[in-house]
Amino acid sequence: MTRVHPYAPWAGDMAPREIGPGRRVERSGGGGFSISSSVRLEWASREKDAEGRPLRTRRPLGVKLFFPTVCFMAAGRPYLSLSMLAARQEKDSPWARDAYGRDVLVLRERFPCFDSADYRNEDRYFRWYLLYHNGKSTCVYHTDGTPIVTVTEDVRDLEDDLWRQIQELECFGPEDNMEA
């Protein structure tokens, strides 16, 4: 029987694992620009064979689509705005529920600031909304001040920092509980 962390909101019979470096991720728009290294992911079953290898693995496709922020599709559902992705969120929590009741990990990074004027006046963020649905992860990315969202269905390459945060939050449960 597979053991899963009891508080892991995205626990399922498979979990993502890092299999190496991914492609560099470039984000721009609204006057902001970021370049990040990434990790390449694959999905592995929690159930293992006698040698400790997953019984099944799956390589994600990483399909990237661009939509206006006023109407887009993500993880099989339509969203009329970004606020539908975080319809219910407690203050200072990275977790929200979308308008459909699904758990969404909401992460953000402030625009770079280089001097005191930037710190005083800059209030824009790079934002990521991560969902897990039907054994696949979806990432909705938005730069404040832009009319476009980037939706990556079945995420293959994920920014290093986002992957680290997913692991720290044990979104899929701790690694040591992935064994049968």
QUILINVEN-V187726 format. One line per field, one symbol per residue. burial: # if it has 16 or more other ideal C-beta (glycine too) atoms within 10 Angstrom, else .. Layout:
burial: ???
This chain:
burial: ...##..#####.###.....#..#.#.##.#...#.#########.......#...#.#.#....#.#..#.##.#.#..#.####.#....#.#.###.######.#.#..........#..#########..#########.#..###########..##.##..#####...##..
